[in-house]
Amino acid sequence: MGKARFTEHQIIAVLKSVEAGRTVKDVCREAGIYEPSDHNWKAKFGGMEASDIKKMKDL
């Protein structure tokens, strides 16, 4: 499996920016990701902290 392009901290930062009220479109444009990635991350990692994501990826 290839190396993940985004770190756990970057994923959490994107999700928290959207939760704080910024638009998905603006956050994704700034982060250099496609909007569907944000939706996938929210479904997979929503409510987690970076350490939780790291543990999950390490499994």
mmCIF file of the N, C-alpha and C atoms, coordinates in Angstrom:
data_MODEL
# 
_entry.id   MODEL 
# 
loop_
_atom_site.group_PDB 
_atom_site.id 
_atom_site.type_symbol 
_atom_site.label_atom_id 
_atom_site.label_alt_id 
_atom_site.label_comp_id 
_atom_site.label_asym_id 
_atom_site.label_entity_id 
_atom_site.label_seq_id 
_atom_site.pdbx_PDB_ins_code 
_atom_site.Cartn_x 
_atom_site.Cartn_y 
_atom_site.Cartn_z 
_atom_site.occupancy 
_atom_site.B_iso_or_equiv 
_atom_site.pdbx_formal_charge 
_atom_site.auth_seq_id 
_atom_site.auth_comp_id 
_atom_site.auth_asym_id 
_atom_site.auth_atom_id 
_atom_site.pdbx_PDB_model_num 
ATOM 1   N N  . MET A 1 1  ? 0.848   -1.178 0.000  1.00 0.00 ? 1  MET A N  1 
ATOM 2   C CA . MET A 1 1  ? 0.000   0.000  0.000  1.00 0.00 ? 1  MET A CA 1 
ATOM 3   C C  . MET A 1 1  ? 0.892   1.239  0.000  1.00 0.00 ? 1  MET A C  1 
ATOM 4   N N  . GLY A 1 2  ? 0.520   2.261  -0.741 1.00 0.00 ? 2  GLY A N  1 
ATOM 5   C CA . GLY A 1 2  ? 1.306   3.485  -0.830 1.00 0.00 ? 2  GLY A CA 1 
ATOM 6   C C  . GLY A 1 2  ? 1.189   4.351  0.406  1.00 0.00 ? 2  GLY A C  1 
ATOM 7   N N  . LYS A 1 3  ? 2.096   5.295  0.501  1.00 0.00 ? 3  LYS A N  1 
ATOM 8   C CA . LYS A 1 3  ? 2.094   6.214  1.637  1.00 0.00 ? 3  LYS A CA 1 
ATOM 9   C C  . LYS A 1 3  ? 0.932   7.193  1.509  1.00 0.00 ? 3  LYS A C  1 
ATOM 10  N N  . ALA A 1 4  ? 0.284   7.464  2.620  1.00 0.00 ? 4  ALA A N  1 
ATOM 11  C CA . ALA A 1 4  ? -0.826  8.418  2.632  1.00 0.00 ? 4  ALA A CA 1 
ATOM 12  C C  . ALA A 1 4  ? -0.303  9.808  2.298  1.00 0.00 ? 4  ALA A C  1 
ATOM 13  N N  . ARG A 1 5  ? -1.060  10.529 1.529  1.00 0.00 ? 5  ARG A N  1 
ATOM 14  C CA . ARG A 1 5  ? -0.649  11.864 1.112  1.00 0.00 ? 5  ARG A CA 1 
ATOM 15  C C  . ARG A 1 5  ? -0.829  12.884 2.225  1.00 0.00 ? 5  ARG A C  1 
ATOM 16  N N  . PHE A 1 6  ? -1.814  12.665 3.074  1.00 0.00 ? 6  PHE A N  1 
ATOM 17  C CA . PHE A 1 6  ? -2.117  13.611 4.136  1.00 0.00 ? 6  PHE A CA 1 
ATOM 18  C C  . PHE A 1 6  ? -1.890  12.962 5.494  1.00 0.00 ? 6  PHE A C  1 
ATOM 19  N N  . THR A 1 7  ? -1.320  13.740 6.406  1.00 0.00 ? 7  THR A N  1 
ATOM 20  C CA . THR A 1 7  ? -1.090  13.235 7.758  1.00 0.00 ? 7  THR A CA 1 
ATOM 21  C C  . THR A 1 7  ? -2.388  13.271 8.553  1.00 0.00 ? 7  THR A C  1 
ATOM 22  N N  . GLU A 1 8  ? -2.355  12.601 9.686  1.00 0.00 ? 8  GLU A N  1 
ATOM 23  C CA . GLU A 1 8  ? -3.524  12.596 10.563 1.00 0.00 ? 8  GLU A CA 1 
ATOM 24  C C  . GLU A 1 8  ? -3.882  14.012 10.996 1.00 0.00 ? 8  GLU A C  1 
ATOM 25  N N  . HIS A 1 9  ? -2.860  14.823 11.267 1.00 0.00 ? 9  HIS A N  1 
ATOM 26  C CA . HIS A 1 9  ? -3.093  16.199 11.711 1.00 0.00 ? 9  HIS A CA 1 
ATOM 27  C C  . HIS A 1 9  ? -3.724  17.043 10.605 1.00 0.00 ? 9  HIS A C  1 
ATOM 28  N N  . GLN A 1 10 ? -3.323  16.819 9.362  1.00 0.00 ? 10 GLN A N  1 
ATOM 29  C CA . GLN A 1 10 ? -3.912  17.562 8.249  1.00 0.00 ? 10 GLN A CA 1 
ATOM 30  C C  . GLN A 1 10 ? -5.379  17.183 8.062  1.00 0.00 ? 10 GLN A C  1 
ATOM 31  N N  . ILE A 1 11 ? -5.687  15.904 8.179  1.00 0.00 ? 11 ILE A N  1 
ATOM 32  C CA . ILE A 1 11 ? -7.075  15.450 8.037  1.00 0.00 ? 11 ILE A CA 1 
ATOM 33  C C  . ILE A 1 11 ? -7.949  16.079 9.116  1.00 0.00 ? 11 ILE A C  1 
ATOM 34  N N  . ILE A 1 12 ? -7.472  16.052 10.363 1.00 0.00 ? 12 ILE A N  1 
ATOM 35  C CA . ILE A 1 12 ? -8.228  16.646 11.473 1.00 0.00 ? 12 ILE A CA 1 
ATOM 36  C C  . ILE A 1 12 ? -8.403  18.143 11.260 1.00 0.00 ? 12 ILE A C  1 
ATOM 37  N N  . ALA A 1 13 ? -7.367  18.829 10.785 1.00 0.00 ? 13 ALA A N  1 
ATOM 38  C CA . ALA A 1 13 ? -7.457  20.275 10.549 1.00 0.00 ? 13 ALA A CA 1 
ATOM 39  C C  . ALA A 1 13 ? -8.527  20.587 9.511  1.00 0.00 ? 13 ALA A C  1 
ATOM 40  N N  . VAL A 1 14 ? -8.594  19.793 8.446  1.00 0.00 ? 14 VAL A N  1 
ATOM 41  C CA . VAL A 1 14 ? -9.611  20.001 7.412  1.00 0.00 ? 14 VAL A CA 1 
ATOM 42  C C  . VAL A 1 14 ? -10.999 19.789 8.005  1.00 0.00 ? 14 VAL A C  1 
ATOM 43  N N  . LEU A 1 15 ? -11.191 18.698 8.723  1.00 0.00 ? 15 LEU A N  1 
ATOM 44  C CA . LEU A 1 15 ? -12.507 18.404 9.298  1.00 0.00 ? 15 LEU A CA 1 
ATOM 45  C C  . LEU A 1 15 ? -12.938 19.465 10.304 1.00 0.00 ? 15 LEU A C  1 
ATOM 46  N N  . LYS A 1 16 ? -12.010 19.925 11.128 1.00 0.00 ? 16 LYS A N  1 
ATOM 47  C CA . LYS A 1 16 ? -12.353 20.948 12.134 1.00 0.00 ? 16 LYS A CA 1 
ATOM 48  C C  . LYS A 1 16 ? -12.646 22.299 11.487 1.00 0.00 ? 16 LYS A C  1 
ATOM 49  N N  . SER A 1 17 ? -11.976 22.621 10.382 1.00 0.00 ? 17 SER A N  1 
ATOM 50  C CA . SER A 1 17 ? -12.252 23.876 9.681  1.00 0.00 ? 17 SER A CA 1 
ATOM 51  C C  . SER A 1 17 ? -13.676 23.892 9.150  1.00 0.00 ? 17 SER A C  1 
ATOM 52  N N  . VAL A 1 18 ? -14.112 22.760 8.612  1.00 0.00 ? 18 VAL A N  1 
ATOM 53  C CA . VAL A 1 18 ? -15.481 22.669 8.098  1.00 0.00 ? 18 VAL A CA 1 
ATOM 54  C C  . VAL A 1 18 ? -16.473 22.739 9.257  1.00 0.00 ? 18 VAL A C  1 
ATOM 55  N N  . GLU A 1 19 ? -16.167 22.049 10.359 1.00 0.00 ? 19 GLU A N  1 
ATOM 56  C CA . GLU A 1 19 ? -17.047 22.091 11.535 1.00 0.00 ? 19 GLU A CA 1 
ATOM 57  C C  . GLU A 1 19 ? -17.163 23.500 12.103 1.00 0.00 ? 19 GLU A C  1 
ATOM 58  N N  . ALA A 1 20 ? -16.108 24.296 11.945 1.00 0.00 ? 20 ALA A N  1 
ATOM 59  C CA . ALA A 1 20 ? -16.092 25.660 12.479 1.00 0.00 ? 20 ALA A CA 1 
ATOM 60  C C  . ALA A 1 20 ? -16.907 26.624 11.622 1.00 0.00 ? 20 ALA A C  1 
ATOM 61  N N  . GLY A 1 21 ? -17.412 26.141 10.488 1.00 0.00 ? 21 GLY A N  1 
ATOM 62  C CA . GLY A 1 21 ? -18.288 26.983 9.691  1.00 0.00 ? 21 GLY A CA 1 
ATOM 63  C C  . GLY A 1 21 ? -17.769 27.374 8.321  1.00 0.00 ? 21 GLY A C  1 
ATOM 64  N N  . ARG A 1 22 ? -16.539 27.020 8.009  1.00 0.00 ? 22 ARG A N  1 
ATOM 65  C CA . ARG A 1 22 ? -16.023 27.324 6.677  1.00 0.00 ? 22 ARG A CA 1 
ATOM 66  C C  . ARG A 1 22 ? -16.659 26.373 5.673  1.00 0.00 ? 22 ARG A C  1 
ATOM 67  N N  . THR A 1 23 ? -16.735 26.801 4.424  1.00 0.00 ? 23 THR A N  1 
ATOM 68  C CA . THR A 1 23 ? -17.349 25.947 3.416  1.00 0.00 ? 23 THR A CA 1 
ATOM 69  C C  . THR A 1 23 ? -16.394 24.832 3.014  1.00 0.00 ? 23 THR A C  1 
ATOM 70  N N  . VAL A 1 24 ? -16.976 23.693 2.677  1.00 0.00 ? 24 VAL A N  1 
ATOM 71  C CA . VAL A 1 24 ? -16.183 22.545 2.241  1.00 0.00 ? 24 VAL A CA 1 
ATOM 72  C C  . VAL A 1 24 ? -15.365 22.929 1.012  1.00 0.00 ? 24 VAL A C  1 
ATOM 73  N N  . LYS A 1 25 ? -15.980 23.659 0.119  1.00 0.00 ? 25 LYS A N  1 
ATOM 74  C CA . LYS A 1 25 ? -15.307 24.058 -1.118 1.00 0.00 ? 25 LYS A CA 1 
ATOM 75  C C  . LYS A 1 25 ? -14.046 24.868 -0.824 1.00 0.00 ? 25 LYS A C  1 
ATOM 76  N N  . ASP A 1 26 ? -14.142 25.860 0.066  1.00 0.00 ? 26 ASP A N  1 
ATOM 77  C CA . ASP A 1 26 ? -12.985 26.700 0.394  1.00 0.00 ? 26 ASP A CA 1 
ATOM 78  C C  . ASP A 1 26 ? -11.889 25.912 1.104  1.00 0.00 ? 26 ASP A C  1 
ATOM 79  N N  . VAL A 1 27 ? -12.282 25.097 2.067  1.00 0.00 ? 27 VAL A N  1 
ATOM 80  C CA . VAL A 1 27 ? -11.300 24.314 2.826  1.00 0.00 ? 27 VAL A CA 1 
ATOM 81  C C  . VAL A 1 27 ? -10.582 23.333 1.899  1.00 0.00 ? 27 VAL A C  1 
ATOM 82  N N  . CYS A 1 28 ? -11.325 22.667 1.047  1.00 0.00 ? 28 CYS A N  1 
ATOM 83  C CA . CYS A 1 28 ? -10.722 21.701 0.127  1.00 0.00 ? 28 CYS A CA 1 
ATOM 84  C C  . CYS A 1 28 ? -9.790  22.376 -0.866 1.00 0.00 ? 28 CYS A C  1 
ATOM 85  N N  . ARG A 1 29 ? -10.181 23.530 -1.350 1.00 0.00 ? 29 ARG A N  1 
ATOM 86  C CA . ARG A 1 29 ? -9.324  24.261 -2.288 1.00 0.00 ? 29 ARG A CA 1 
ATOM 87  C C  . ARG A 1 29 ? -8.008  24.628 -1.615 1.00 0.00 ? 29 ARG A C  1 
ATOM 88  N N  . GLU A 1 30 ? -8.071  25.136 -0.386 1.00 0.00 ? 30 GLU A N  1 
ATOM 89  C CA . GLU A 1 30 ? -6.865  25.510 0.357  1.00 0.00 ? 30 GLU A CA 1 
ATOM 90  C C  . GLU A 1 30 ? -5.969  24.310 0.639  1.00 0.00 ? 30 GLU A C  1 
ATOM 91  N N  . ALA A 1 31 ? -6.583  23.177 0.991  1.00 0.00 ? 31 ALA A N  1 
ATOM 92  C CA . ALA A 1 31 ? -5.820  21.983 1.364  1.00 0.00 ? 31 ALA A CA 1 
ATOM 93  C C  . ALA A 1 31 ? -5.333  21.196 0.152  1.00 0.00 ? 31 ALA A C  1 
ATOM 94  N N  . GLY A 1 32 ? -5.891  21.503 -1.016 1.00 0.00 ? 32 GLY A N  1 
ATOM 95  C CA . GLY A 1 32 ? -5.491  20.788 -2.225 1.00 0.00 ? 32 GLY A CA 1 
ATOM 96  C C  . GLY A 1 32 ? -6.100  19.401 -2.330 1.00 0.00 ? 32 GLY A C  1 
ATOM 97  N N  . ILE A 1 33 ? -7.338  19.263 -1.830 1.00 0.00 ? 33 ILE A N  1 
ATOM 98  C CA . ILE A 1 33 ? -8.024  17.977 -1.923 1.00 0.00 ? 33 ILE A CA 1 
ATOM 99  C C  . ILE A 1 33 ? -9.327  18.149 -2.688 1.00 0.00 ? 33 ILE A C  1 
ATOM 100 N N  . TYR A 1 34 ? -9.874  17.035 -3.160 1.00 0.00 ? 34 TYR A N  1 
ATOM 101 C CA . TYR A 1 34 ? -11.166 17.053 -3.825 1.00 0.00 ? 34 TYR A CA 1 
ATOM 102 C C  . TYR A 1 34 ? -12.261 16.996 -2.764 1.00 0.00 ? 34 TYR A C  1 
ATOM 103 N N  . GLU A 1 35 ? -13.382 17.629 -3.059 1.00 0.00 ? 35 GLU A N  1 
ATOM 104 C CA . GLU A 1 35 ? -14.489 17.651 -2.094 1.00 0.00 ? 35 GLU A CA 1 
ATOM 105 C C  . GLU A 1 35 ? -14.940 16.256 -1.663 1.00 0.00 ? 35 GLU A C  1 
ATOM 106 N N  . PRO A 1 36 ? -14.986 15.278 -2.573 1.00 0.00 ? 36 PRO A N  1 
ATOM 107 C CA . PRO A 1 36 ? -15.378 13.938 -2.105 1.00 0.00 ? 36 PRO A CA 1 
ATOM 108 C C  . PRO A 1 36 ? -14.433 13.370 -1.039 1.00 0.00 ? 36 PRO A C  1 
ATOM 109 N N  . SER A 1 37 ? -13.168 13.772 -1.060 1.00 0.00 ? 37 SER A N  1 
ATOM 110 C CA . SER A 1 37 ? -12.229 13.310 -0.030 1.00 0.00 ? 37 SER A CA 1 
ATOM 111 C C  . SER A 1 37 ? -12.670 13.794 1.340  1.00 0.00 ? 37 SER A C  1 
ATOM 112 N N  . ASP A 1 38 ? -13.120 15.043 1.415  1.00 0.00 ? 38 ASP A N  1 
ATOM 113 C CA . ASP A 1 38 ? -13.602 15.573 2.691  1.00 0.00 ? 38 ASP A CA 1 
ATOM 114 C C  . ASP A 1 38 ? -14.778 14.757 3.193  1.00 0.00 ? 38 ASP A C  1 
ATOM 115 N N  . HIS A 1 39 ? -15.691 14.435 2.311  1.00 0.00 ? 39 HIS A N  1 
ATOM 116 C CA . HIS A 1 39 ? -16.869 13.668 2.715  1.00 0.00 ? 39 HIS A CA 1 
ATOM 117 C C  . HIS A 1 39 ? -16.471 12.259 3.165  1.00 0.00 ? 39 HIS A C  1 
ATOM 118 N N  . ASN A 1 40 ? -15.513 11.660 2.465  1.00 0.00 ? 40 ASN A N  1 
ATOM 119 C CA . ASN A 1 40 ? -15.028 10.332 2.865  1.00 0.00 ? 40 ASN A CA 1 
ATOM 120 C C  . ASN A 1 40 ? -14.340 10.392 4.225  1.00 0.00 ? 40 ASN A C  1 
ATOM 121 N N  . TRP A 1 41 ? -13.505 11.416 4.420  1.00 0.00 ? 41 TRP A N  1 
ATOM 122 C CA . TRP A 1 41 ? -12.807 11.575 5.698  1.00 0.00 ? 41 TRP A CA 1 
ATOM 123 C C  . TRP A 1 41 ? -13.801 11.777 6.833  1.00 0.00 ? 41 TRP A C  1 
ATOM 124 N N  . LYS A 1 42 ? -14.824 12.593 6.572  1.00 0.00 ? 42 LYS A N  1 
ATOM 125 C CA . LYS A 1 42 ? -15.820 12.855 7.620  1.00 0.00 ? 42 LYS A CA 1 
ATOM 126 C C  . LYS A 1 42 ? -16.532 11.558 8.006  1.00 0.00 ? 42 LYS A C  1 
ATOM 127 N N  . ALA A 1 43 ? -16.867 10.747 7.011  1.00 0.00 ? 43 ALA A N  1 
ATOM 128 C CA . ALA A 1 43 ? -17.537 9.480  7.294  1.00 0.00 ? 43 ALA A CA 1 
ATOM 129 C C  . ALA A 1 43 ? -16.617 8.517  8.043  1.00 0.00 ? 43 ALA A C  1 
ATOM 130 N N  . LYS A 1 44 ? -15.342 8.538  7.692  1.00 0.00 ? 44 LYS A N  1 
ATOM 131 C CA . LYS A 1 44 ? -14.394 7.586  8.267  1.00 0.00 ? 44 LYS A CA 1 
ATOM 132 C C  . LYS A 1 44 ? -13.791 8.061  9.586  1.00 0.00 ? 44 LYS A C  1 
ATOM 133 N N  . PHE A 1 45 ? -13.465 9.367  9.667  1.00 0.00 ? 45 PHE A N  1 
ATOM 134 C CA . PHE A 1 45 ? -12.711 9.885  10.803 1.00 0.00 ? 45 PHE A CA 1 
ATOM 135 C C  . PHE A 1 45 ? -13.458 10.916 11.643 1.00 0.00 ? 45 PHE A C  1 
ATOM 136 N N  . GLY A 1 46 ? -14.685 11.251 11.298 1.00 0.00 ? 46 GLY A N  1 
ATOM 137 C CA . GLY A 1 46 ? -15.427 12.282 12.020 1.00 0.00 ? 46 GLY A CA 1 
ATOM 138 C C  . GLY A 1 46 ? -15.477 12.002 13.514 1.00 0.00 ? 46 GLY A C  1 
ATOM 139 N N  . GLY A 1 47 ? -15.153 13.003 14.312 1.00 0.00 ? 47 GLY A N  1 
ATOM 140 C CA . GLY A 1 47 ? -15.188 12.867 15.759 1.00 0.00 ? 47 GLY A CA 1 
ATOM 141 C C  . GLY A 1 47 ? -13.927 12.294 16.376 1.00 0.00 ? 47 GLY A C  1 
ATOM 142 N N  . MET A 1 48 ? -12.952 11.946 15.543 1.00 0.00 ? 48 MET A N  1 
ATOM 143 C CA . MET A 1 48 ? -11.698 11.383 16.060 1.00 0.00 ? 48 MET A CA 1 
ATOM 144 C C  . MET A 1 48 ? -10.649 12.472 16.221 1.00 0.00 ? 48 MET A C  1 
ATOM 145 N N  . GLU A 1 49 ? -9.650  12.161 17.015 1.00 0.00 ? 49 GLU A N  1 
ATOM 146 C CA . GLU A 1 49 ? -8.470  13.012 17.144 1.00 0.00 ? 49 GLU A CA 1 
ATOM 147 C C  . GLU A 1 49 ? -7.362  12.387 16.304 1.00 0.00 ? 49 GLU A C  1 
ATOM 148 N N  . ALA A 1 50 ? -6.304  13.150 16.055 1.00 0.00 ? 50 ALA A N  1 
ATOM 149 C CA . ALA A 1 50 ? -5.204  12.676 15.218 1.00 0.00 ? 50 ALA A CA 1 
ATOM 150 C C  . ALA A 1 50 ? -4.610  11.374 15.748 1.00 0.00 ? 50 ALA A C  1 
ATOM 151 N N  . SER A 1 51 ? -4.477  11.254 17.055 1.00 0.00 ? 51 SER A N  1 
ATOM 152 C CA . SER A 1 51 ? -3.890  10.033 17.630 1.00 0.00 ? 51 SER A CA 1 
ATOM 153 C C  . SER A 1 51 ? -4.775  8.810  17.359 1.00 0.00 ? 51 SER A C  1 
ATOM 154 N N  . ASP A 1 52 ? -6.095  9.020  17.350 1.00 0.00 ? 52 ASP A N  1 
ATOM 155 C CA . ASP A 1 52 ? -7.016  7.921  17.058 1.00 0.00 ? 52 ASP A CA 1 
ATOM 156 C C  . ASP A 1 52 ? -6.869  7.461  15.610 1.00 0.00 ? 52 ASP A C  1 
ATOM 157 N N  . ILE A 1 53 ? -6.715  8.421  14.695 1.00 0.00 ? 53 ILE A N  1 
ATOM 158 C CA . ILE A 1 53 ? -6.548  8.093  13.284 1.00 0.00 ? 53 ILE A CA 1 
ATOM 159 C C  . ILE A 1 53 ? -5.242  7.330  13.085 1.00 0.00 ? 53 ILE A C  1 
ATOM 160 N N  . LYS A 1 54 ? -4.186  7.791  13.740 1.00 0.00 ? 54 LYS A N  1 
ATOM 161 C CA . LYS A 1 54 ? -2.891  7.120  13.611 1.00 0.00 ? 54 LYS A CA 1 
ATOM 162 C C  . LYS A 1 54 ? -2.988  5.676  14.084 1.00 0.00 ? 54 LYS A C  1 
ATOM 163 N N  . LYS A 1 55 ? -3.638  5.454  15.217 1.00 0.00 ? 55 LYS A N  1 
ATOM 164 C CA . LYS A 1 55 ? -3.801  4.088  15.734 1.00 0.00 ? 55 LYS A CA 1 
ATOM 165 C C  . LYS A 1 55 ? -4.566  3.229  14.733 1.00 0.00 ? 55 LYS A C  1 
ATOM 166 N N  . MET A 1 56 ? -5.611  3.795  14.145 1.00 0.00 ? 56 MET A N  1 
ATOM 167 C CA . MET A 1 56 ? -6.421  3.053  13.196 1.00 0.00 ? 56 MET A CA 1 
ATOM 168 C C  . MET A 1 56 ? -5.616  2.703  11.944 1.00 0.00 ? 56 MET A C  1 
ATOM 169 N N  . LYS A 1 57 ? -4.812  3.653  11.452 1.00 0.00 ? 57 LYS A N  1 
ATOM 170 C CA . LYS A 1 57 ? -3.999  3.411  10.264 1.00 0.00 ? 57 LYS A CA 1 
ATOM 171 C C  . LYS A 1 57 ? -2.900  2.388  10.532 1.00 0.00 ? 57 LYS A C  1 
ATOM 172 N N  . ASP A 1 58 ? -2.399  2.340  11.763 1.00 0.00 ? 58 ASP A N  1 
ATOM 173 C CA . ASP A 1 58 ? -1.321  1.417  12.113 1.00 0.00 ? 58 ASP A CA 1 
ATOM 174 C C  . ASP A 1 58 ? -1.791  -0.035 12.187 1.00 0.00 ? 58 ASP A C  1 
ATOM 175 N N  . LEU A 1 59 ? -3.087  -0.247 12.301 1.00 0.00 ? 59 LEU A N  1 
ATOM 176 C CA . LEU A 1 59 ? -3.598  -1.623 12.413 1.00 0.00 ? 59 LEU A CA 1 
ATOM 177 C C  . LEU A 1 59 ? -3.431  -2.407 11.156 1.00 0.00 ? 59 LEU A C  1 
# 
